[in-house]
Amino acid sequence: MSTTMNASSMPGRPKDMKASAALGARRRRVDLIIRAACFIATAIGLLFLVSILGTLFWNGFSALSLNVFTDITRPPGSNGGLLNAIIGSLIQTAIGTAIGTPIGLLVGTYLAEYAKSTPLAHAVRFVSDILLSAPSILIGLFVYQILVVPFGGFSGWAGSVALAIIVIPIVIRTTEDMLRLLPDTLREAVIGLGAPKWKMITLICWRAAASGIVTGILLAVARVAGETAPLLFTSLGNLNWSLSLSAPMSSLPLTIYAYAGSPYQDWIALAWAGALIITLGVLGLNIAARSLLRK
Amino acid sequence: MSQAATLNAAAQPAPFARRSGSLGDVIFAAACRGAGIFVLVLLGAIIAGLFIGGWDAFRTFGPAFVTGTDWDPVQEVFGAGVSIYGTVVTAVLALIMAVPVAFGIAFFLTELAPVWLRRPVGTAVELLAAVPSIIYGMWGFFLIVPFMSQTFQPFVIDTFGELPLVGELFAGPPFGTGIFTASLILAIMVLPFIAAVMRDVFNTVPPVFKESAYGLGCTTWEVVRNVVLPYTRVSVVGGIMLGLGRALGETMAVTFVIGNANRISTSLFGPGNTIASVVALEFGEATMGSLKLSALLGLGFILFVISFIVLSLSRFLLRQKVAK
């Protein structure tokens, strides 16, 4: 590698043509090897995706039946389904998104339209970035501390709040980025018409940035729909049919976790079916979000 | 805001409209500001909540809580040493495996791939980041672990197991689970994050710089080596740190494949644990108010501190590029 560097930084023209031809061949060879290695690296990356999807389809499709969507989880050997897990996931994801989105939207607006580059804005941006990448299991522990212990038990509410905390930084990031893309002339035009600032933001800026903001929300939904760790200590999971938000609530990732580690073949098959459902849902949302943004 | 106010003040004839407008402004601005402050408070509350929760354990064991290697729920002796070790080792090993591949992907996507191929391949890599971690856990448990125990590990043990020193790294039976397998899964999980950051920062290099180097007769690799990498060095490290931050706190996938034993083994194939996996597995057995629960929350606090440092560093390094 060091010879390559010398070759490229060597000043003047080489005196010996033969040597320079050999050097050139060597540089081209190194270049070729590294290009090939990068090709292989990309192929490896794609191979993992293909392998994961292939495994899911292979194991998940055979286990997928109408029963999975119409029956609730049952003891091993009695041909149960995943209905309560799917409903539980939908409920908690919906409530989590409903709580987290307005907060994230307001914070993103604050950063883009009000605070911009004040010290407070920098602090909020920093904290939001930390929350974005912080281990999600810690958010579960935190919600356990503030909602499970004081209110005496695991609950769907606690799970939803844990998911909401994960939604907030994702929505903040996309909202701020999207609002910043809007031209200031747009804002000046609205203010020039005599509209107050809050109307400018809610009626014009949010609307102009709507597709980007919705993309952020979709990505947030996709992220929390597959989250397991924050639900372990908050909604706990529930093998019975329950729609009560103040009782432990089932969810798809938690059921997959419980079933995949079990010794029962039919439970493992159900876990694969659940894994296929959740992965298709999450990847579908991601692709939808991306195509929305591209429009 | 002040701009709006002056404009409104000039429009004297409509006092009612102005008053409702400015009231709306005050309320809306306060709501936005309040939400911003709420986020600050939230992070503070998470740190404080974990610290207060772990206080019992910190007080009981003192510094030994961090350095101790015993984790014995029966004797009520708790030390985080082994899980801190496991967390750091798996994350660092994951980076060692992921960074070259991520670099290769970023290099491919910015310099080598034909333009029509960049978007689909880039999207595919980003989808890898979207796959939920529990899916990685299942995939690793049912596909990678058998492959490890039946093919890869016996081969490596037969080949290198007899060598002095190096053999120590591969000692022990081929369980399939363990530190190495966990690191491999983590590597695949952080790969798309690092690759995405690298691709984005590689794209910030002004084309003129690259063109000048090409004009001098540099090969593609020489351009990347001598122009792109020096220009983006700081941000590349920032991206790697971001990957490290993600790897440290990963829970579900690791829990499936690490083997879950509270000991420090010199063998890469030996079982171990990480902070996140211990918390996930042992939480169910901890009753409210017990010392064990406090120890688990204390572990969470330690993990938070480590992640916080790594993520702050990552952000600092990535921001320098933006500020330039």
Boltz contact constraints between the chains, C-beta under 6 A:
constraints:
  - contact:
      token1: [A, 8]
      token2: [B, 218]
      max_distance: 6.0
  - contact:
      token1: [A, 8]
      token2: [B, 222]
      max_distance: 6.0
  - contact:
      token1: [A, 27]
      token2: [B, 219]
      max_distance: 6.0
  - contact:
      token1: [A, 31]
      token2: [B, 219]
      max_distance: 6.0
  - contact:
      token1: [A, 31]
      token2: [B, 220]
      max_distance: 6.0
  - contact:
      token1: [A, 31]
      token2: [B, 221]
      max_distance: 6.0
  - contact:
      token1: [A, 34]
      token2: [B, 221]
      max_distance: 6.0
  - contact:
      token1: [A, 35]
      token2: [B, 112]
      max_distance: 6.0
  - contact:
      token1: [A, 37]
      token2: [B, 104]
      max_distance: 6.0
  - contact:
      token1: [A, 38]
      token2: [B, 104]
      max_distance: 6.0
  - contact:
      token1: [A, 38]
      token2: [B, 107]
      max_distance: 6.0
  - contact:
      token1: [A, 38]
      token2: [B, 108]
      max_distance: 6.0
  - contact:
      token1: [A, 41]
      token2: [B, 101]
      max_distance: 6.0
  - contact:
      token1: [A, 41]
      token2: [B, 104]
      max_distance: 6.0
  - contact:
      token1: [A, 41]
      token2: [B, 105]
      max_distance: 6.0
  - contact:
      token1: [A, 42]
      token2: [B, 105]
      max_distance: 6.0
  - contact:
      token1: [A, 42]
      token2: [B, 108]
      max_distance: 6.0
  - contact:
      token1: [A, 44]
      token2: [B, 101]
      max_distance: 6.0
  - contact:
      token1: [A, 45]
      token2: [B, 105]
      max_distance: 6.0
  - contact:
      token1: [A, 45]
      token2: [B, 125]
      max_distance: 6.0
  - contact:
      token1: [A, 46]
      token2: [B, 124]
      max_distance: 6.0
  - contact:
      token1: [A, 48]
      token2: [B, 188]
      max_distance: 6.0
  - contact:
      token1: [A, 49]
      token2: [B, 124]
      max_distance: 6.0
  - contact:
      token1: [A, 49]
      token2: [B, 128]
      max_distance: 6.0
  - contact:
      token1: [A, 52]
      token2: [B, 139]
      max_distance: 6.0
  - contact:
      token1: [A, 55]
      token2: [B, 139]
      max_distance: 6.0
  - contact:
      token1: [A, 55]
      token2: [B, 143]
      max_distance: 6.0
  - contact:
      token1: [A, 103]
      token2: [B, 35]
      max_distance: 6.0
  - contact:
      token1: [A, 106]
      token2: [B, 31]
      max_distance: 6.0
  - contact:
      token1: [A, 106]
      token2: [B, 32]
      max_distance: 6.0
  - contact:
      token1: [A, 106]
      token2: [B, 35]
      max_distance: 6.0
  - contact:
      token1: [A, 107]
      token2: [B, 35]
      max_distance: 6.0
  - contact:
      token1: [A, 107]
      token2: [B, 36]
      max_distance: 6.0
  - contact:
      token1: [A, 107]
      token2: [B, 39]
      max_distance: 6.0
  - contact:
      token1: [A, 109]
      token2: [B, 32]
      max_distance: 6.0
  - contact:
      token1: [A, 110]
      token2: [B, 32]
      max_distance: 6.0
  - contact:
      token1: [A, 110]
      token2: [B, 33]
      max_distance: 6.0
  - contact:
      token1: [A, 110]
      token2: [B, 36]
      max_distance: 6.0
  - contact:
      token1: [A, 114]
      token2: [B, 32]
      max_distance: 6.0
  - contact:
      token1: [A, 124]
      token2: [B, 36]
      max_distance: 6.0
  - contact:
      token1: [A, 124]
      token2: [B, 39]
      max_distance: 6.0
  - contact:
      token1: [A, 127]
      token2: [B, 39]
      max_distance: 6.0
  - contact:
      token1: [A, 127]
      token2: [B, 40]
      max_distance: 6.0
  - contact:
      token1: [A, 127]
      token2: [B, 43]
      max_distance: 6.0
  - contact:
      token1: [A, 128]
      token2: [B, 39]
      max_distance: 6.0
  - contact:
      token1: [A, 129]
      token2: [B, 315]
      max_distance: 6.0
  - contact:
      token1: [A, 130]
      token2: [B, 311]
      max_distance: 6.0
  - contact:
      token1: [A, 133]
      token2: [B, 245]
      max_distance: 6.0
  - contact:
      token1: [A, 133]
      token2: [B, 311]
      max_distance: 6.0
  - contact:
      token1: [A, 134]
      token2: [B, 307]
      max_distance: 6.0
  - contact:
      token1: [A, 135]
      token2: [B, 249]
      max_distance: 6.0
  - contact:
      token1: [A, 135]
      token2: [B, 307]
      max_distance: 6.0
  - contact:
      token1: [A, 137]
      token2: [B, 251]
      max_distance: 6.0
  - contact:
      token1: [A, 137]
      token2: [B, 276]
      max_distance: 6.0
  - contact:
      token1: [A, 137]
      token2: [B, 279]
      max_distance: 6.0
  - contact:
      token1: [A, 138]
      token2: [B, 300]
      max_distance: 6.0
  - contact:
      token1: [A, 138]
      token2: [B, 304]
      max_distance: 6.0
  - contact:
      token1: [A, 141]
      token2: [B, 300]
      max_distance: 6.0
  - contact:
      token1: [A, 142]
      token2: [B, 46]
      max_distance: 6.0
  - contact:
      token1: [A, 142]
      token2: [B, 49]
      max_distance: 6.0
  - contact:
      token1: [A, 145]
      token2: [B, 49]
      max_distance: 6.0
  - contact:
      token1: [A, 145]
      token2: [B, 53]
      max_distance: 6.0
  - contact:
      token1: [A, 191]
      token2: [B, 4]
      max_distance: 6.0
  - contact:
      token1: [A, 191]
      token2: [B, 7]
      max_distance: 6.0
  - contact:
      token1: [A, 194]
      token2: [B, 11]
      max_distance: 6.0
  - contact:
      token1: [A, 196]
      token2: [B, 4]
      max_distance: 6.0
  - contact:
      token1: [A, 196]
      token2: [B, 21]
      max_distance: 6.0
  - contact:
      token1: [A, 196]
      token2: [B, 24]
      max_distance: 6.0
  - contact:
      token1: [A, 196]
      token2: [B, 25]
      max_distance: 6.0
  - contact:
      token1: [A, 197]
      token2: [B, 1]
      max_distance: 6.0
  - contact:
      token1: [A, 197]
      token2: [B, 4]
      max_distance: 6.0
  - contact:
      token1: [A, 197]
      token2: [B, 25]
      max_distance: 6.0
  - contact:
      token1: [A, 198]
      token2: [B, 24]
      max_distance: 6.0
  - contact:
      token1: [A, 198]
      token2: [B, 25]
      max_distance: 6.0
  - contact:
      token1: [A, 198]
      token2: [B, 28]
      max_distance: 6.0
  - contact:
      token1: [A, 226]
      token2: [B, 132]
      max_distance: 6.0
  - contact:
      token1: [A, 228]
      token2: [B, 134]
      max_distance: 6.0
  - contact:
      token1: [A, 228]
      token2: [B, 252]
      max_distance: 6.0
  - contact:
      token1: [A, 229]
      token2: [B, 251]
      max_distance: 6.0
  - contact:
      token1: [A, 229]
      token2: [B, 252]
      max_distance: 6.0
  - contact:
      token1: [A, 232]
      token2: [B, 280]
      max_distance: 6.0
  - contact:
      token1: [A, 233]
      token2: [B, 283]
      max_distance: 6.0
  - contact:
      token1: [A, 253]
      token2: [B, 134]
      max_distance: 6.0
  - contact:
      token1: [A, 256]
      token2: [B, 134]
      max_distance: 6.0
  - contact:
      token1: [A, 257]
      token2: [B, 134]
      max_distance: 6.0
  - contact:
      token1: [A, 260]
      token2: [B, 138]
      max_distance: 6.0
  - contact:
      token1: [A, 275]
      token2: [B, 135]
      max_distance: 6.0
  - contact:
      token1: [A, 275]
      token2: [B, 138]
      max_distance: 6.0
  - contact:
      token1: [A, 279]
      token2: [B, 135]
      max_distance: 6.0
  - contact:
      token1: [A, 282]
      token2: [B, 130]
      max_distance: 6.0
  - contact:
      token1: [A, 283]
      token2: [B, 127]
      max_distance: 6.0
  - contact:
      token1: [A, 286]
      token2: [B, 130]
      max_distance: 6.0
